[in-house]
Amino acid sequence: MTALRNRDFRHLWLAGLISDTGDWMLLVALPILVYQLTGSTLGTSMAFLIELIPALLITPLAGRLADRVDRRTLLVAISLAQAAALLPLLAGTHLPVLYCVIALQAALASLFDPAKNALLPTLVAEDQLVAANSLIGLNQNLGRLVGAALGGAALMGGGLSVIVIGDTASFLLSAALIWTVHPASATVPMRGASSPRTGGHPFARRSVQVGLAVTAITAIGQGLFIVLFVVFVARNLHGSAAENGLLRAVQAIGAIAGGLVLSRATRIRPGRLAGLACLVFGALAALTWNLPHATIAEPVYVALFICFGIPSVAMVSGLISSLQQATADGERGRVFAALGAAFASGQAVGMVTAGILGDGFGAVPLLNVQAICYLVGGVAALAGIADPGGSPRPERPAARMAVRSSGTAR
């Protein structure tokens, strides 16, 4: 794990692991509390939809901030704001308060992610980007495993206040770690202005356009999955809520394994990685959704869902790395803000489509559409994302010092 030898990246990575663990404690609890207050799946689904809206509304502001403000200071300020935004939950579990906290946290995350993704290439060498981004995926899944378990136990044992205190502490620790990060100059582009990959407007570049399109297409599939997975397990696998939770949880095992493998990799072509991962994910999806005709044995599906995690982390690492390589330092914030908006838009389309057509068409036909989305995304990524060739970029002295002296948050 060469990237973790870099002190600045290591601190950013550890900050992400801590805050992701705290977040998953809260993410497990809030939908349960919303359902208890509303008694309806519609009310619960609103909690998920509310998370998508800020990414669409805040995209212009998120991009400008990430490109014009010192990113370390911005990330610290957002982390502190996220901690403060949790405090109203200590006053009581009223539905309007829950919805407001969900919306506010989603808005702050929409500001945080573009700045984090834009900061990362100033901490590590270009040939370490895939490894660094895969380590980010690794800590997100570790946080998911640990945080979800802690959140469920805390909700049963100590109530929401324990979770709020834990998540608040995670934001504060994250802010402290990010403050110790010392990136290279924020004004230094990854390549010169004459580079064919960074010349002109960023959204006019083919690699950026295709990367955003692949994100939106696969996000439609993800939206279909979120709504219809429960139906698939109940109707097609005749499974219980326990099996539903098991299958969702074991995907993190594959993602962790994939992240560990990729974290040791160097000189991977990120566009090719993203495309092949999409194709593998789509093939696994097509097999899984149609396999109940042959078997509904639980161990078979546990194995398949573990396998899902591997191409999942590879796809995300490849897409993010390809966009980081296709953009210069002063424009990455705008591109990654657009990436968040593309994902939120696609996921909303998938969720609404599943809600409207699910009862009429059934889960399996629409989940096969999910598989097709990933297959189409894979072909598009392989055909349209131009991977860099030649030698790695020359480093300026500040960048070399950062690498020798030697992080992700959310």
CORVENMO-V258119 format. One record per residue. N is the residue number from 1. OMEGA is omega in whole degrees, 0 to 359 (NA if undefined). Layout:
# CORVENMO-V258119
N&OMEGA ; N&OMEGA
This chain:
# CORVENMO-V258119
1&185 ; 2&183 ; 3&181 ; 4&174 ; 5&178 ; 6&186 ; 7&184 ; 8&177 ; 9&181 ; 10&179 ; 11&178 ; 12&179 ; 13&180 ; 14&176 ; 15&179 ; 16&180 ; 17&181 ; 18&183 ; 19&177 ; 20&177 ; 21&177 ; 22&180 ; 23&182 ; 24&172 ; 25&181 ; 26&182 ; 27&176 ; 28&187 ; 29&189 ; 30&178 ; 31&178 ; 32&180 ; 33&178 ; 34&180 ; 35&178 ; 36&181 ; 37&184 ; 38&183 ; 39&183 ; 40&175 ; 41&178 ; 42&179 ; 43&179 ; 44&179 ; 45&177 ; 46&179 ; 47&179 ; 48&180 ; 49&179 ; 50&179 ; 51&185 ; 52&188 ; 53&182 ; 54&181 ; 55&179 ; 56&185 ; 57&189 ; 58&185 ; 59&181 ; 60&181 ; 61&181 ; 62&180 ; 63&181 ; 64&181 ; 65&183 ; 66&181 ; 67&187 ; 68&184 ; 69&175 ; 70&190 ; 71&179 ; 72&179 ; 73&180 ; 74&181 ; 75&177 ; 76&181 ; 77&180 ; 78&179 ; 79&178 ; 80&177 ; 81&178 ; 82&177 ; 83&181 ; 84&183 ; 85&179 ; 86&189 ; 87&178 ; 88&180 ; 89&178 ; 90&181 ; 91&181 ; 92&183 ; 93&175 ; 94&186 ; 95&179 ; 96&179 ; 97&179 ; 98&180 ; 99&180 ; 100&179 ; 101&178 ; 102&181 ; 103&182 ; 104&178 ; 105&178 ; 106&179 ; 107&180 ; 108&176 ; 109&178 ; 110&174 ; 111&186 ; 112&190 ; 113&178 ; 114&180 ; 115&179 ; 116&181 ; 117&177 ; 118&180 ; 119&189 ; 120&181 ; 121&176 ; 122&182 ; 123&185 ; 124&176 ; 125&185 ; 126&182 ; 127&176 ; 128&185 ; 129&180 ; 130&179 ; 131&181 ; 132&179 ; 133&177 ; 134&175 ; 135&174 ; 136&175 ; 137&178 ; 138&183 ; 139&175 ; 140&180 ; 141&172 ; 142&177 ; 143&179 ; 144&181 ; 145&184 ; 146&184 ; 147&179 ; 148&179 ; 149&179 ; 150&180 ; 151&178 ; 152&180 ; 153&181 ; 154&180 ; 155&179 ; 156&187 ; 157&187 ; 158&180 ; 159&185 ; 160&184 ; 161&179 ; 162&180 ; 163&180 ; 164&179 ; 165&179 ; 166&181 ; 167&177 ; 168&178 ; 169&180 ; 170&178 ; 171&181 ; 172&177 ; 173&178 ; 174&180 ; 175&180 ; 176&180 ; 177&180 ; 178&181 ; 179&180 ; 180&181 ; 181&180 ; 182&181 ; 183&171 ; 184&183 ; 185&182 ; 186&182 ; 187&183 ; 188&178 ; 189&180 ; 190&179 ; 191&181 ; 192&183 ; 193&181 ; 194&181 ; 195&179 ; 196&180 ; 197&183 ; 198&178 ; 199&177 ; 200&181 ; 201&184 ; 202&183 ; 203&175 ; 204&181 ; 205&184 ; 206&182 ; 207&179 ; 208&179 ; 209&181 ; 210&179 ; 211&178 ; 212&179 ; 213&178 ; 214&178 ; 215&181 ; 216&182 ; 217&181 ; 218&177 ; 219&174 ; 220&177 ; 221&179 ; 222&177 ; 223&175 ; 224&182 ; 225&183 ; 226&183 ; 227&192 ; 228&182 ; 229&179 ; 230&180 ; 231&180 ; 232&181 ; 233&184 ; 234&188 ; 235&186 ; 236&178 ; 237&183 ; 238&183 ; 239&180 ; 240&176 ; 241&179 ; 242&179 ; 243&177 ; 244&180 ; 245&180 ; 246&183 ; 247&177 ; 248&184 ; 249&188 ; 250&177 ; 251&179 ; 252&179 ; 253&178 ; 254&180 ; 255&178 ; 256&178 ; 257&178 ; 258&178 ; 259&179 ; 260&179 ; 261&182 ; 262&181 ; 263&179 ; 264&185 ; 265&174 ; 266&177 ; 267&173 ; 268&175 ; 269&189 ; 270&179 ; 271&178 ; 272&178 ; 273&180 ; 274&181 ; 275&180 ; 276&179 ; 277&177 ; 278&180 ; 279&179 ; 280&179 ; 281&180 ; 282&179 ; 283&177 ; 284&180 ; 285&180 ; 286&178 ; 287&185 ; 288&186 ; 289&181 ; 290&182 ; 291&179 ; 292&175 ; 293&182 ; 294&182 ; 295&172 ; 296&181 ; 297&184 ; 298&181 ; 299&179 ; 300&183 ; 301&173 ; 302&180 ; 303&181 ; 304&182 ; 305&170 ; 306&180 ; 307&180 ; 308&185 ; 309&184 ; 310&178 ; 311&179 ; 312&181 ; 313&179 ; 314&180 ; 315&182 ; 316&179 ; 317&180 ; 318&181 ; 319&181 ; 320&180 ; 321&180 ; 322&178 ; 323&176 ; 324&180 ; 325&184 ; 326&185 ; 327&174 ; 328&189 ; 329&185 ; 330&181 ; 331&184 ; 332&181 ; 333&179 ; 334&182 ; 335&182 ; 336&170 ; 337&176 ; 338&177 ; 339&178 ; 340&179 ; 341&178 ; 342&180 ; 343&181 ; 344&180 ; 345&180 ; 346&180 ; 347&178 ; 348&177 ; 349&179 ; 350&181 ; 351&179 ; 352&179 ; 353&179 ; 354&180 ; 355&182 ; 356&188 ; 357&187 ; 358&182 ; 359&183 ; 360&184 ; 361&184 ; 362&186 ; 363&189 ; 364&179 ; 365&181 ; 366&175 ; 367&172 ; 368&173 ; 369&175 ; 370&179 ; 371&180 ; 372&178 ; 373&181 ; 374&178 ; 375&177 ; 376&178 ; 377&179 ; 378&179 ; 379&180 ; 380&181 ; 381&180 ; 382&184 ; 383&193 ; 384&181 ; 385&182 ; 386&177 ; 387&181 ; 388&174 ; 389&178 ; 390&185 ; 391&177 ; 392&183 ; 393&174 ; 394&182 ; 395&172 ; 396&184 ; 397&181 ; 398&181 ; 399&179 ; 400&179 ; 401&180 ; 402&180 ; 403&182 ; 404&183 ; 405&171 ; 406&NA ; 407&NA ; 408&171 ; 409&188 ; 410&NA
